[in-house]
């Protein structure tokens, strides 16, 4: 299991704040174009978080291999899947 990285948590909090801002924009009836720009920023932020987490997971798999080669192969395969989905 990956340890919670403070930088990732901060990025998630920032994205959460952006989402709250978008909700407020909707409630206030602001322009759709402006909200779409903000949604695009949130999506980019979440994509970045996913990339960082996937890279950290793969690094962890390689730096701390499992003693069972089959389990290690499965862990690396899962880490690669995370990167591919990103």
MOPAC internal coordinates of N, CA, C and O (Angstrom, degrees):
PM7 1SCF
backbone

  N    0.0000 0     0.00 0     0.00 0    0    0    0
  C    1.4632 1     0.00 0     0.00 0    1    0    0
  C    1.5255 1   109.30 1     0.00 0    2    1    0
  O    1.2310 1   121.26 1   -42.87 1    3    2    1
  N    1.3131 1   115.19 1   137.13 1    3    2    1
  C    1.4569 1   120.75 1  -177.34 1    5    3    2
  C    1.5268 1   110.46 1   -79.98 1    6    5    3
  O    1.2310 1   121.27 1   -42.16 1    7    6    5
  N    1.3217 1   115.17 1   137.84 1    7    6    5
  C    1.4582 1   119.09 1   176.02 1    9    7    6
  C    1.5276 1   109.05 1   -72.24 1   10    9    7
  O    1.2310 1   121.35 1   -29.77 1   11   10    9
  N    1.3058 1   115.02 1   150.23 1   11   10    9
  C    1.4562 1   121.16 1  -179.80 1   13   11   10
  C    1.5292 1   109.40 1   -74.93 1   14   13   11
  O    1.2310 1   120.86 1   -63.68 1   15   14   13
  N    1.3056 1   115.95 1   116.32 1   15   14   13
  C    1.4595 1   122.10 1  -179.57 1   17   15   14
  C    1.5303 1   108.72 1   -85.87 1   18   17   15
  O    1.2310 1   120.51 1   -51.83 1   19   18   17
  N    1.3230 1   116.63 1   128.17 1   19   18   17
  C    1.4624 1   121.41 1  -177.12 1   21   19   18
  C    1.5310 1   111.44 1   -59.73 1   22   21   19
  O    1.2310 1   120.11 1   144.22 1   23   22   21
  N    1.3328 1   117.40 1   -35.78 1   23   22   21
  C    1.4618 1   120.43 1   179.14 1   25   23   22
  C    1.5255 1   111.12 1   -64.72 1   26   25   23
  O    1.2310 1   120.63 1   141.38 1   27   26   25
  N    1.3298 1   116.40 1   -38.62 1   27   26   25
  C    1.4643 1   119.93 1   178.54 1   29   27   26
  C    1.5234 1   109.89 1   -67.21 1   30   29   27
  O    1.2310 1   120.53 1   136.25 1   31   30   29
  N    1.3173 1   116.60 1   -43.75 1   31   30   29
  C    1.4695 1   120.34 1   178.74 1   33   31   30
  C    1.5276 1   109.85 1   -59.43 1   34   33   31
  O    1.2310 1   120.08 1   137.56 1   35   34   33
  N    1.3212 1   117.45 1   -42.44 1   35   34   33
  C    1.4644 1   120.62 1   178.57 1   37   35   34
  C    1.5236 1   111.10 1   -63.15 1   38   37   35
  O    1.2310 1   120.22 1   139.31 1   39   38   37
  N    1.3277 1   117.19 1   -40.69 1   39   38   37
  C    1.4682 1   120.46 1   177.32 1   41   39   38
  C    1.5307 1   110.71 1   -63.15 1   42   41   39
  O    1.2310 1   120.70 1   138.75 1   43   42   41
  N    1.3387 1   116.27 1   -41.25 1   43   42   41
  C    1.4623 1   120.10 1   178.13 1   45   43   42
  C    1.5259 1   111.25 1   -63.68 1   46   45   43
  O    1.2310 1   120.51 1   139.04 1   47   46   45
  N    1.3165 1   116.64 1   -40.96 1   47   46   45
  C    1.4640 1   119.98 1   178.29 1   49   47   46
  C    1.5235 1   111.01 1   -63.91 1   50   49   47
  O    1.2310 1   120.79 1   141.46 1   51   50   49
  N    1.3275 1   116.09 1   -38.54 1   51   50   49
  C    1.4603 1   120.29 1   178.31 1   53   51   50
  C    1.5312 1   110.31 1   -64.08 1   54   53   51
  O    1.2310 1   120.56 1   136.30 1   55   54   53
  N    1.3411 1   116.54 1   -43.70 1   55   54   53
  C    1.4648 1   120.55 1   178.14 1   57   55   54
  C    1.5274 1   110.63 1   -63.86 1   58   57   55
  O    1.2310 1   120.94 1   141.29 1   59   58   57
  N    1.3259 1   115.81 1   -38.71 1   59   58   57
  C    1.4631 1   120.39 1   177.39 1   61   59   58
  C    1.5328 1   110.23 1   -61.67 1   62   61   59
  O    1.2310 1   120.58 1   137.33 1   63   62   61
  N    1.3141 1   116.50 1   -42.67 1   63   62   61
  C    1.4619 1   120.59 1   177.67 1   65   63   62
  C    1.5171 1   111.92 1   -63.40 1   66   65   63
  O    1.2310 1   120.85 1   140.57 1   67   66   65
  N    1.3282 1   115.98 1   -39.43 1   67   66   65
  C    1.4639 1   119.72 1   177.13 1   69   67   66
  C    1.5259 1   110.14 1   -62.47 1   70   69   67
  O    1.2310 1   120.22 1   138.49 1   71   70   69
  N    1.3298 1   117.19 1   -41.51 1   71   70   69
  C    1.4630 1   120.55 1   179.71 1   73   71   70
  C    1.5283 1   111.10 1   -64.04 1   74   73   71
  O    1.2310 1   120.65 1   139.90 1   75   74   73
  N    1.3217 1   116.36 1   -40.10 1   75   74   73
  C    1.4709 1   118.91 1   176.79 1   77   75   74
  C    1.5235 1   110.54 1   -62.69 1   78   77   75
  O    1.2310 1   121.17 1   140.95 1   79   78   77
  N    1.3192 1   115.37 1   -39.05 1   79   78   77
  C    1.4573 1   119.55 1   177.51 1   81   79   78
  C    1.5178 1   111.70 1   -62.30 1   82   81   79
  O    1.2310 1   120.49 1   140.49 1   83   82   81
  N    1.3156 1   116.66 1   -39.51 1   83   82   81
  C    1.4678 1   120.86 1   178.59 1   85   83   82
  C    1.5239 1   110.11 1   -66.60 1   86   85   83
  O    1.2310 1   120.39 1   139.09 1   87   86   85
  N    1.3256 1   116.85 1   -40.91 1   87   86   85
  C    1.4649 1   120.02 1   176.88 1   89   87   86
  C    1.5290 1   110.54 1   -59.13 1   90   89   87
  O    1.2310 1   120.84 1   137.48 1   91   90   89
  N    1.3118 1   115.99 1   -42.52 1   91   90   89
  C    1.4645 1   120.42 1   178.99 1   93   91   90
  C    1.5269 1   110.18 1   -64.19 1   94   93   91
  O    1.2310 1   120.62 1   138.63 1   95   94   93
  N    1.3298 1   116.42 1   -41.37 1   95   94   93
  C    1.4627 1   120.21 1   177.84 1   97   95   94
  C    1.5278 1   110.38 1   -58.97 1   98   97   95
  O    1.2310 1   120.75 1   138.65 1   99   98   97
  N    1.3399 1   116.18 1   -41.35 1   99   98   97
  C    1.4684 1   120.31 1   179.47 1  101   99   98
  C    1.5213 1   110.90 1   -64.75 1  102  101   99
  O    1.2310 1   121.15 1   134.86 1  103  102  101
  N    1.3291 1   115.41 1   -45.14 1  103  102  101
  C    1.4622 1   119.92 1  -179.71 1  105  103  102
  C    1.5224 1   111.47 1   -61.70 1  106  105  103
  O    1.2310 1   120.80 1   147.15 1  107  106  105
  N    1.3274 1   116.07 1   -32.85 1  107  106  105
  C    1.4608 1   120.76 1  -179.85 1  109  107  106
  C    1.5242 1   112.34 1   -85.56 1  110  109  107
  O    1.2310 1   120.48 1   176.94 1  111  110  109
  N    1.3296 1   116.69 1    -3.06 1  111  110  109
  C    1.4584 1   120.59 1   178.52 1  113  111  110
  C    1.5178 1   113.86 1    70.74 1  114  113  111
  O    1.2310 1   120.17 1  -147.42 1  115  114  113
  N    1.3084 1   117.28 1    32.58 1  115  114  113
  C    1.4635 1   120.23 1  -179.43 1  117  115  114
  C    1.5271 1   110.91 1   -71.58 1  118  117  115
  O    1.2310 1   121.60 1   -10.59 1  119  118  117
  N    1.3054 1   114.54 1   169.41 1  119  118  117
  C    1.4563 1   123.00 1  -175.06 1  121  119  118
  C    1.5322 1   111.74 1   -60.09 1  122  121  119
  O    1.2310 1   120.90 1   -45.29 1  123  122  121
  N    1.3256 1   115.89 1   134.71 1  123  122  121
  C    1.4580 1   122.72 1  -179.57 1  125  123  122
  C    1.5325 1   111.19 1   -59.48 1  126  125  123
  O    1.2310 1   120.29 1   139.95 1  127  126  125
  N    1.3210 1   117.05 1   -40.05 1  127  126  125
  C    1.4651 1   121.29 1  -179.11 1  129  127  126
  C    1.5275 1   110.74 1   -59.54 1  130  129  127
  O    1.2310 1   120.60 1   135.73 1  131  130  129
  N    1.3190 1   116.46 1   -44.27 1  131  130  129
  C    1.4650 1   120.53 1   179.30 1  133  131  130
  C    1.5309 1   111.51 1   -63.66 1  134  133  131
  O    1.2310 1   120.83 1   141.25 1  135  134  133
  N    1.3302 1   116.02 1   -38.75 1  135  134  133
  C    1.4625 1   119.37 1   178.28 1  137  135  134
  C    1.5272 1   110.72 1   -67.28 1  138  137  135
  O    1.2310 1   120.29 1   141.94 1  139  138  137
  N    1.3224 1   117.05 1   -38.06 1  139  138  137
  C    1.4644 1   120.53 1   178.86 1  141  139  138
  C    1.5275 1   111.00 1   -64.17 1  142  141  139
  O    1.2310 1   120.42 1   142.70 1  143  142  141
  N    1.3059 1   116.80 1   -37.30 1  143  142  141
  C    1.4702 1   120.23 1   176.57 1  145  143  142
  C    1.5277 1   109.58 1   -61.81 1  146  145  143
  O    1.2310 1   120.77 1   135.65 1  147  146  145
  N    1.3205 1   116.14 1   -44.35 1  147  146  145
  C    1.4646 1   120.14 1   179.54 1  149  147  146
  C    1.5309 1   111.56 1   -66.50 1  150  149  147
  O    1.2310 1   120.32 1   140.46 1  151  150  149
  N    1.3315 1   116.99 1   -39.54 1  151  150  149
  C    1.4630 1   120.25 1   177.17 1  153  151  150
  C    1.5266 1   111.16 1   -63.26 1  154  153  151
  O    1.2310 1   120.74 1   141.78 1  155  154  153
  N    1.3141 1   116.19 1   -38.22 1  155  154  153
  C    1.4623 1   120.43 1   177.11 1  157  155  154
  C    1.5252 1   110.78 1   -62.99 1  158  157  155
  O    1.2310 1   120.68 1   140.93 1  159  158  157
  N    1.3178 1   116.30 1   -39.07 1  159  158  157
  C    1.4638 1   120.75 1   177.96 1  161  159  158
  C    1.5268 1   110.77 1   -64.46 1  162  161  159
  O    1.2310 1   120.42 1   139.50 1  163  162  161
  N    1.3323 1   116.80 1   -40.50 1  163  162  161
  C    1.4660 1   120.74 1   178.41 1  165  163  162
  C    1.5268 1   109.87 1   -64.67 1  166  165  163
  O    1.2310 1   120.74 1   136.21 1  167  166  165
  N    1.3194 1   116.20 1   -43.79 1  167  166  165
  C    1.4664 1   119.73 1   179.60 1  169  167  166
  C    1.5248 1   110.63 1   -60.12 1  170  169  167
  O    1.2310 1   120.46 1   135.69 1  171  170  169
  N    1.3232 1   116.73 1   -44.31 1  171  170  169
  C    1.4680 1   120.54 1   178.24 1  173  171  170
  C    1.5228 1   111.01 1   -61.30 1  174  173  171
  O    1.2310 1   121.00 1   139.08 1  175  174  173
  N    1.3109 1   115.70 1   -40.92 1  175  174  173
  C    1.4613 1   120.96 1   179.54 1  177  175  174
  C    1.5267 1   111.04 1   -62.85 1  178  177  175
  O    1.2310 1   120.57 1   134.20 1  179  178  177
  N    1.3228 1   116.52 1   -45.80 1  179  178  177
  C    1.4633 1   120.90 1  -179.92 1  181  179  178
  C    1.5302 1   110.36 1   -66.26 1  182  181  179
  O    1.2310 1   120.12 1   140.36 1  183  182  181
  N    1.3338 1   117.38 1   -39.64 1  183  182  181
  C    1.4683 1   120.46 1   176.18 1  185  183  182
  C    1.5237 1   111.01 1   -58.92 1  186  185  183
  O    1.2310 1   120.52 1   138.34 1  187  186  185
  N    1.3133 1   116.62 1   -41.66 1  187  186  185
  C    1.4659 1   121.44 1   179.03 1  189  187  186
  C    1.5315 1   110.24 1   -63.88 1  190  189  187
  O    1.2310 1   120.55 1   136.23 1  191  190  189
  N    1.3244 1   116.55 1   -43.77 1  191  190  189
  C    1.4640 1   121.23 1   178.42 1  193  191  190
  C    1.5250 1   110.01 1   -60.04 1  194  193  191
  O    1.2310 1   120.45 1   135.26 1  195  194  193
  N    1.3261 1   116.75 1   -44.74 1  195  194  193
  C    1.4599 1   120.61 1   179.70 1  197  195  194
  C    1.5250 1   110.93 1   -61.42 1  198  197  195
  O    1.2310 1   120.22 1   138.65 1  199  198  197
  N    1.3215 1   117.19 1   -41.35 1  199  198  197
  C    1.4579 1   121.08 1   178.80 1  201  199  198
  C    1.5176 1   112.17 1   -63.37 1  202  201  199
  O    1.2310 1   120.89 1   136.38 1  203  202  201
  N    1.3114 1   115.91 1   -43.62 1  203  202  201
  C    1.4699 1   120.54 1   179.09 1  205  203  202
  C    1.5261 1   110.36 1   -63.14 1  206  205  203
  O    1.2310 1   120.58 1   134.50 1  207  206  205
  N    1.3338 1   116.49 1   -45.50 1  207  206  205
  C    1.4620 1   120.03 1  -179.23 1  209  207  206
  C    1.5249 1   111.45 1   -63.95 1  210  209  207
  O    1.2310 1   120.31 1   137.62 1  211  210  209
  N    1.3243 1   117.01 1   -42.38 1  211  210  209
  C    1.4640 1   120.63 1   179.66 1  213  211  210
  C    1.5233 1   110.76 1   -63.27 1  214  213  211
  O    1.2310 1   120.56 1   137.19 1  215  214  213
  N    1.3220 1   116.54 1   -42.81 1  215  214  213
  C    1.4673 1   120.59 1   179.46 1  217  215  214
  C    1.5271 1   110.95 1   -65.00 1  218  217  215
  O    1.2310 1   120.50 1   137.45 1  219  218  217
  N    1.3249 1   116.66 1   -42.55 1  219  218  217
  C    1.4631 1   119.92 1   178.80 1  221  219  218
  C    1.5248 1   111.14 1   -64.34 1  222  221  219
  O    1.2310 1   120.60 1   140.88 1  223  222  221
  N    1.3249 1   116.46 1   -39.12 1  223  222  221
  C    1.4588 1   120.48 1   179.24 1  225  223  222
  C    1.5294 1   110.65 1   -63.50 1  226  225  223
  O    1.2310 1   120.23 1   134.62 1  227  226  225
  N    1.3249 1   117.16 1   -45.38 1  227  226  225
  C    1.4595 1   120.76 1   178.94 1  229  227  226
  C    1.5282 1   110.66 1   -63.25 1  230  229  227
  O    1.2310 1   120.66 1   136.45 1  231  230  229
  N    1.3199 1   116.34 1   -43.55 1  231  230  229
  C    1.4671 1   120.88 1   178.29 1  233  231  230
  C    1.5265 1   110.33 1   -58.92 1  234  233  231
  O    1.2310 1   120.66 1   135.90 1  235  234  233
  N    1.3186 1   116.34 1   -44.10 1  235  234  233
  C    1.4638 1   121.16 1   179.02 1  237  235  234
  C    1.5319 1   111.01 1   -62.25 1  238  237  235
  O    1.2310 1   120.43 1   138.48 1  239  238  237
  N    1.3292 1   116.78 1   -41.52 1  239  238  237
  C    1.4688 1   120.63 1   178.72 1  241  239  238
  C    1.5225 1   111.41 1   -61.35 1  242  241  239
  O    1.2310 1   120.75 1   141.22 1  243  242  241
  N    1.3195 1   116.18 1   -38.78 1  243  242  241
  C    1.4581 1   120.22 1  -177.49 1  245  243  242
  C    1.5262 1   112.51 1   -79.00 1  246  245  243
  O    1.2310 1   120.26 1   144.76 1  247  246  245
  N    1.3170 1   117.11 1   -35.24 1  247  246  245
  C    1.4641 1   120.77 1  -178.91 1  249  247  246
  C    1.5249 1   113.03 1   -78.71 1  250  249  247
  O    1.2310 1   120.55 1   154.09 1  251  250  249
  N    1.3332 1   116.55 1   -25.91 1  251  250  249
  C    1.4658 1   121.14 1  -178.10 1  253  251  250
  C    1.5296 1   109.29 1  -129.07 1  254  253  251
  O    1.2310 1   120.57 1  -109.60 1  255  254  253
  N    1.3221 1   116.52 1    70.40 1  255  254  253
  C    1.4673 1   119.43 1  -176.40 1  257  255  254
  C    1.5279 1   112.41 1   -67.19 1  258  257  255
  O    1.2310 1   121.58 1   -30.00 1  259  258  257
  N    1.3182 1   114.58 1   150.00 1  259  258  257
  C    1.4588 1   121.09 1   176.21 1  261  259  258
  C    1.5287 1   108.44 1   -75.96 1  262  261  259
  O    1.2310 1   120.56 1   -32.08 1  263  262  261
  N    1.3151 1   116.53 1   147.92 1  263  262  261
  C    1.4681 1   120.13 1  -179.42 1  265  263  262
  C    1.5299 1   111.93 1   -69.01 1  266  265  263
  O    1.2310 1   120.52 1   155.55 1  267  266  265
  N    1.3278 1   116.62 1   -24.45 1  267  266  265
  C    1.4656 1   121.25 1   177.35 1  269  267  266
  C    1.5309 1   108.73 1   -90.90 1  270  269  267
  O    1.2310 1   119.62 1   -65.76 1  271  270  269
  N    1.3330 1   118.33 1   114.24 1  271  270  269
  C    1.4695 1   120.87 1  -177.03 1  273  271  270
  C    1.5282 1   113.60 1   -56.85 1  274  273  271
  O    1.2310 1   120.14 1   145.24 1  275  274  273
  N    1.3293 1   117.33 1   -34.76 1  275  274  273
  C    1.4641 1   120.31 1   179.91 1  277  275  274
  C    1.5312 1   110.52 1   -65.71 1  278  277  275
  O    1.2310 1   120.67 1   134.87 1  279  278  277
  N    1.3165 1   116.32 1   -45.13 1  279  278  277
  C    1.4686 1   120.46 1   178.31 1  281  279  278
  C    1.5241 1   110.04 1   -64.51 1  282  281  279
  O    1.2310 1   120.38 1   139.43 1  283  282  281
  N    1.3285 1   116.89 1   -40.57 1  283  282  281
  C    1.4636 1   120.64 1   178.19 1  285  283  282
  C    1.5261 1   110.39 1   -60.60 1  286  285  283
  O    1.2310 1   120.28 1   135.22 1  287  286  285
  N    1.3300 1   117.07 1   -44.78 1  287  286  285
  C    1.4657 1   120.66 1   178.44 1  289  287  286
  C    1.5239 1   110.86 1   -59.93 1  290  289  287
  O    1.2310 1   120.44 1   139.45 1  291  290  289
  N    1.3341 1   116.77 1   -40.55 1  291  290  289
  C    1.4651 1   120.93 1   178.89 1  293  291  290
  C    1.5278 1   111.00 1   -64.73 1  294  293  291
  O    1.2310 1   120.75 1   138.89 1  295  294  293
  N    1.3359 1   116.18 1   -41.11 1  295  294  293
  C    1.4703 1   120.03 1   178.94 1  297  295  294
  C    1.5252 1   111.19 1   -63.61 1  298  297  295
  O    1.2310 1   120.49 1   135.97 1  299  298  297
  N    1.3182 1   116.67 1   -44.03 1  299  298  297
  C    1.4674 1   120.44 1   179.46 1  301  299  298
  C    1.5279 1   109.85 1   -65.86 1  302  301  299
  O    1.2310 1   120.13 1   139.22 1  303  302  301
  N    1.3354 1   117.36 1   -40.78 1  303  302  301
  C    1.4686 1   120.64 1   178.47 1  305  303  302
  C    1.5277 1   110.67 1   -61.27 1  306  305  303
  O    1.2310 1   120.32 1   137.59 1  307  306  305
  N    1.3332 1   116.99 1   -42.41 1  307  306  305
  C    1.4762 1   120.48 1   177.42 1  309  307  306
  C    1.5222 1   111.19 1   -63.14 1  310  309  307
  O    1.2310 1   120.89 1   138.30 1  311  310  309
  N    1.3325 1   115.91 1   -41.70 1  311  310  309
  C    1.4634 1   119.92 1   178.87 1  313  311  310
  C    1.5237 1   110.19 1   -62.43 1  314  313  311
  O    1.2310 1   120.37 1   139.33 1  315  314  313
  N    1.3205 1   116.90 1   -40.67 1  315  314  313
  C    1.4663 1   120.60 1   178.67 1  317  315  314
  C    1.5290 1   110.67 1   -65.19 1  318  317  315
  O    1.2310 1   120.36 1   141.30 1  319  318  317
  N    1.3268 1   116.92 1   -38.70 1  319  318  317
  C    1.4611 1   120.46 1   177.35 1  321  319  318
  C    1.5225 1   110.96 1   -61.68 1  322  321  319
  O    1.2310 1   120.62 1   141.43 1  323  322  321
  N    1.3220 1   116.42 1   -38.57 1  323  322  321
  C    1.4675 1   119.97 1   178.21 1  325  323  322
  C    1.5243 1   110.35 1   -60.82 1  326  325  323
  O    1.2310 1   120.85 1   138.51 1  327  326  325
  N    1.3218 1   115.97 1   -41.49 1  327  326  325
  C    1.4643 1   120.32 1  -179.57 1  329  327  326
  C    1.5237 1   110.15 1   -68.09 1  330  329  327
  O    1.2310 1   120.32 1   138.06 1  331  330  329
  N    1.3295 1   116.99 1   -41.94 1  331  330  329
  C    1.4593 1   120.84 1  -179.36 1  333  331  330
  C    1.5204 1   111.86 1   -64.00 1  334  333  331
  O    1.2310 1   119.87 1   142.92 1  335  334  333
  N    1.3161 1   117.85 1   -37.08 1  335  334  333
  C    1.4672 1   121.62 1  -179.82 1  337  335  334
  C    1.5176 1   111.89 1   -69.57 1  338  337  335
  O    1.2310 1   120.85 1   150.28 1  339  338  337
  N    1.2978 1   115.99 1   -29.72 1  339  338  337
  C    1.4517 1   121.20 1  -177.97 1  341  339  338
  C    1.4950 1   107.83 1   -60.33 1  342  341  339
  O    1.2310 1   120.10 1   180.00 1  343  342  341

